[in-house]
Amino acid sequence: MQRLEPIQLLVVDDEHSIRRLLEKELSPTRHHVITAGTARDALALVRRKPFDVIILDIQLPDGNGLELLERFRKVSMGAEIILVTGFGDIDSAVEAMKRSAYDYITKPFNLDRLELVVEKAYQRACLTRENRLLRHKQGESPPHTLIGNSPTLDHVRFLVQKVAPTQVPVLITGESGTGKNVVSRNIHHLSRRSGYPLITKNCGTLQKELILSELFGHRKGAFTGAAESRDGLLALAHKGTLFLDEIGELPMDVQASLLRVLESQTFRRVGGQNERRVDIRFIFATNRNLTDEVEAGRFSQALYHRINVFNIELAPLRERKEDIPLLVEHFRRKLSVATPPCQVSKKAMQCLMVYDWPGNIRELQNVIERGIILAEEGWITERGLPRELVEAIRDTPSKDTPFFSLADMEKNHIQRVMRFVGGNRAKASEILGIGRKTLYRKLKSYETENENAPSFN
């Protein structure tokens, strides 16, 4: 397990000599030691700062360690607790284990053994956090590369490289499918938090009744169905990055709670009374115009100004079509099962370049995946493309002649009617106002002109 930072260790003991000893002996190694002489002072520290391991004396002037253990566990964000006492007995040890203490040590203790126990407790704390991440976050995929050489994408790369090392919130805007998720991964990957989790959540998928619980967590019995206490996304993202996609979907009351977290880095679980402190870098994304949402009263003005510290706007694919060939190359290699990967015919590429891509990069990926399935002898042709892409190139005049000829206009019109009637020539001839023989002759000539033109029965 890679150690990125010293173990954050809290020592709670009423004996000044013990606190000084542990602070002196453990700090020079791999620990950042903070001490407290009372339960009250320790609880105040835990609420202000997250710890990995807590060494807790059972006999304190303002409480019993066994009874305080549960309180510490509720506010300590997953810290492992080691109980220490000068009056060891079997009953106390058994009770400590029942209350989920990591270990039970009696005074006088061996410093080497204590350090070993602290190290193991830290490893279990890390393992517990990793297990929670596996249950809650989406499959972590390697940081995606921003693919393309267009000036607009080069500017996005520049902004990502500049903002990634900072701690400021980032707001990524743009149409759906433009790659906001990829940009968020790049920011996290290039940040100082890259060794910690990136938690991603689409706010549009949150159930209205459970939004607060999913974000902040809840205590057992906080609401119907809360059979056990659970951490939310904020606790899971501690020390890492929380990416909230489609932030404009959050209800106003939740926006107010989120604003408080951004300003104080503290929160309360649903049904909880204790403040919990976290260290999180926030990234937000939306396909909405948040300025319009604020004016319409659907988005908090205070939250908007708080999250809009650094904006990265992604251009739609139709405005950077020079990136399409590189994106096609990436997707055909990524999605092809066969070796070598499927090739793309010249005519199919022309269709891809002409189309306006309302679904942006996500739509392009889907089209390439479809094309691979329908590939002919390892080639993606226009036959494997959706109809709207093929129609787009037929309806586009050439660069040399900005107008259609009458023959091309007639051909396009007849083919549209044939598709509309599902290939029924009788209905088509009635709509077009021409005889069936004339229609048959024209269709036959189109098939002769272009072997790839659709044929109708």
N, C-alpha and C positions, 0 to 999 in steps of 0.2 A: 504494500500500500504506500503510495507516494505521499510524503509529508510536505505539504505546501507551506504551512505555517506552524509555529509552536502550538503545543496543546494548551488550550485555554483552561487553566486549573484554578478552582476556588477552594481555599482551605478555611473551614469554619471550626474554630476551636476557642474555648474560653481561656486557655493557657497561652500567655504571651510568648513564653519560651518555645512552645511547640510551633506557633505561627512563624516566629523568626527562624527557627531551625529549618522548617520546610521551605520557606521563602529563599533562604540562603543556599540550601543544598540542591533544591530542584530547579531553581531559575537558571543557573548556568548551563544546564543540559539542554533539554528540548521543551521546556515548559515556560509558559507565561503565568506566574503565580500571583494571585490576588488573595488577600486574607480578610477575615471578619471575625470579631470576637463574640458576636451575638447572632441569634437567628434573625432578628429584625434587620440588622445591618446586612446580613447575607441575602435575605429576600429582596432588599432594596437593590443590591448589586445585581442579582439575577434578573430583575426586571429591566435594568438599564443595559446589561451586557450579556450576550450569550456565552455559555461555558460548555466545554466538552466533558469535563469530569469535575465532580464535587466531592471533596473529602469532608465528611460531616461528623463532628463529635456528637455522641449520643447525649452526654450531660452538658447542657448549655444553661446559662443563667435565666434565660427567658423561654425555655421549652425543652422537651425531650426529643432527641434526634429521631427516634422511631416514629413518634407522632408527627414530626415535622417533615418526614421523608416525602409523604404524598403531596404536601404543599410545594415543596421544592420541585418535585417531578412535574407538577402542573404548569409551572412558570419557567422551567429551565430549557425548553425547546429540545428535549431529547438527550439531556446530559445523563451520563451514568453516575450513580452515587455510591461512594464507598463509606461505610460507617466505621467509626473508630471509637473505642471506649477504654477506659482504664479499669473497668470492672466487668471483665468478660465472664459470661456464663453461657451454658448451652441454650437455655431458653431464649436469651436475647439474640443469639446467633440465628436460631430457628425463626424467630419473629422477623428478624431483618431480611432473611431470605424470602419469607412469605410476602413481605412488602416490596419485593423486587429490587432490593439493594443489590449492587453488583458483587460486593464482597463485604466481609466483616473482619476487622483487624483489631487486636487488643494492644494496648500500651504495656510496656515499651515495645516499639516495633523496629524491625530492621529496615533501614532506609533503602537498601538494594531491593528487598522484597516489595516494599511499598511502591518504588518506582516501576517495578515490573507489573504490579497490579494496576497501576495507573495507565501504563502503556496498553495493557490488555483491555481495560475498560474503554480507553479511547478507541481502540480498534472495533469494539462492539458497538460503540456509539456511531462510528462511521458506517459500519455494516447495516445498522438499523436504518440510518438515513438513506443509504443506497437502496435498501429493500422498499422503503416507502416511495422512492422515486420510480422504481420499476413498476409499482402498482398504479401510480398516478400519471406519470408523464407519457407522452407519445414516444414511440420508438426513436431513440436518438440516432440520427443519421449523420454521416460526416458532413462538415460544413460544405455547402454547395458553392461552386464557383459562379461568379456573375459572368455569364457567357455573352460575348458580343464586343464589337469594337466601335460602336457608335459614339459620337461625342456626348450624348446624354448619359450613356452608361459609364463612360469614363469619368464624368462628373460625379456620378453616384459613388464610384469606387473611391474617388478623392475624398468625398464627404465621410464615407465609412471609415477610411484610414485615419482621418482627423478626429472623429468623435469616439471611436472605439476605446482608446486608452483612458478617456475621461469617465466621470461618474454621472454625467447629466442625463436626464430622460431624453429619449429619442422618439419622435413621432414620424412614422412612415406612412405616406399617403399615396393613393393611386387607385386605379380601377382594380376590380377583382381579377386575379390571375396574372398580375404584373410582376410577382416575385417578392412580395413583402416578407414572406417567411424566410426566403433565402437571404435577404438583406439582414434580417434579425440574427440569423445564424452567423453570418460573417462578422457582424458587430461583436457578438459574444466571443467568437473564436479569436478575434484580434484584441480582445480586452484583457485586463489583468485578472478577470474572473473565469478565464477559459477552463481552468482546472476544476471548477465547481459547476453545478447543474444549470442548464438552460431549461426552464419550465415554460411550455407554450400552451396557451389556452385561447380558443376562439370564444369570445364572449357571447356570440350568437347562439352557441350550443348549450349555454348554461340554463338550467331549469329555473324559472322565475322564483319559485318558492325556495330554492336551495342555493341561490347565488351567494348569499352571505356565508353560508356554511362551507361552500366549496372554496371560496376565497380565503376566509378567515379561520375555518375549522369550527368545531363545536365541542361543548362539554356533554358528557353523558346526561340524558334526560332533558336537554335544552329544548327539544321539541318532540313531537310524536315520531317514533321510529329511530330516535337517537339512542341506540342501545349501548353505545360506547363512545368515549371521547375520541375525536379524530382531528389530526392536523389538516389545515387547508393548504392552498397553493402558496401562500405567503411563507409558511413555515418550511415547505419543501424547497423554496427558492432561496433560503437563507444563504448568504455569502455568494450567491450566483446571480442569475438574470431571470427576470419574469417578463415574458413577452405576452401581452394581452392583445390579441388580434380582434378586429372589429369592435374597438372600444366604444364606438357610437351606439352599440346595442345595449349598453348597461343602463338600467333604470336610474332615475335621478337620485333616489335615496342611497343607492349603492355608490354612485359617483361621489356623494358627500363623504361616505366612509373611506373610499379610496383616496380622496384628497387628503384626509387626515393622515393616512399612512405615508403618503408622499412627503408631507411636511414634517412628520415627527419620526418616521420609521418605527412606529409602535402601533399595535392593534390589540383588540380583544377578541377572543373566540366567542361565538354565539353562546350565550348563557354563562359566559365567564366574567369574572370581576377583575381579574389581574391583567395589567398591561404587559404585553410581551414585545420585546425589542427584536428587530430584524435588521439585517444589512443586505439590501437588495438593490440591484440596478434595474430600472424599468425601461422597457421598450414597448411602444404602443403602435397600432396600425389601424387604419380605417379606409374604406372606400367612399365614405361620406364626406361632404363639405362641412366640416365642423363649425365654420363661421356661420353658415346658414342654419345649422342645428342650434347654435347658441341664440341666434336672433329669433328662431321659432320657439325657444323655450324648452327644447328637448335635450339640451346638453348644458352642463354647468359652465358658466363663464369662468369661474375661478379655476375649475379643473382644466379647462382648455388652456388657459394661460400657464398653468403649472406644467402641463405635459408638452406644450409646444415650445420648449426651450430650443430644440434643435430639430428642424424638419427636413426630411429627405423625401422628395417627391419622385415617384417612378412614372416614367412616360409609358403610355400604352404602346403595344407592339406595332400598331399601324403607323406610329410616328418614328419608329426606328427599324424600318424593314430591312436595313442593311445588316441587321443582326440575325435575320431569319436563317440564312445558310449555315451559320455556325451553330445555331440552336438545333436545326434539323440534324446536323452532323452529330451533335451531342446525344440527341434522343434516339437516333437510329442505332448508335453504338450501345447505348445504355439499355434499350428495350429489345433489341434483336436477340433471339434465342439461338438462331443459326450462326455458324461460323463459315465464312466471313459474314459480317452484318449486311442487312439488306441495303441495296443501292436505291437511289431516287432518280427516276427518269427525268429528262429535260422538261418534258411537258408537265409532269407532276410538280416539278420545282417552280415552273412558271405559274401554275395555279396557286401554289403556296405564297408566292411573292405578290400576286395581284390581290388576294383576299384581304379583307380589312381586320380580321381577327377580333371580333367583339369580346371573345373570352380570353384574349391575350395568350400568354405563354402556356397557361394551363390547357387552353383549347388546342394549341399547336401540338403539345405532347400527346393529347388524346387522339388527334388526327394521325400522327406518326404511328402510334400504337395500333390504330385501326388499319393503317396502310401495311404494316408489317404482317398482320394477320391475313390480309387479302393479297399479299405479295405474289407476283407471278415469276417463278424461276429466280427468286432472289431480288426482284425489282419491284419497288413501289411505283405504280403507274397511276394515271388519273382515274383508271377504273376502280382503284381502291380508295379513292378520296370521296368525302361526302359530296352530295349533289351541289350544295351551295358554293363549294369551291370551284367546281367545274363550270358552273353557270357564271361565276364572277369573271373568269377569263374570257368566256364567250361574249360577255356583255361589255368588255373593255376594248375600246378602239386601240389600234396600234399607235406607237409613238410617231410614226411617219405620217399617218393619216388620222387626224383627230375626229373623223366622222365615219359612220358606218355606210357601206353601200346599201342600196335598196335590196339587193339580193341577200346580203347578210341580215338585214333587218327582217326580211320575210322569213328567212330560214330560222332565225332565233324565235320569231313569233310562233311559227308553226310547231317548233319543238316544245315550246312552253305549253301550248294548247294540248299537244299530245300527252305531255306529262300530267296536265291538269285532269284530263279525262281517262287517265290510266291506260293509254294506248288504244282506246276505242276509236277506230277510224271513222265509223259512221257518225259518232257524236262530234268528232273533231271537224269533219267536213261540214256538218251543219253549223257549227259555231263560226267557222272560217268563211262560210258562204261560197264554197267551191265544191265541185263534183268530186266523188270518191276516186275516180280514175286520175283526175288531176292531182289529188292529194297523194295517191299511191306513187305516181310518177316522181313527184317532188321528193318524197321520203326516200325513194330508191336512189335518186341522184345524190342526196345527202350522204347516204351510206357509201356510195361510190367515192365521193369527195373525201370523206373522212372515215376511215375504218374504225375509229374509236368512238364515233357518234353513236348514241343509244339507238337500238333497233326496237321497233314496236310490232307486235303481232296483231 
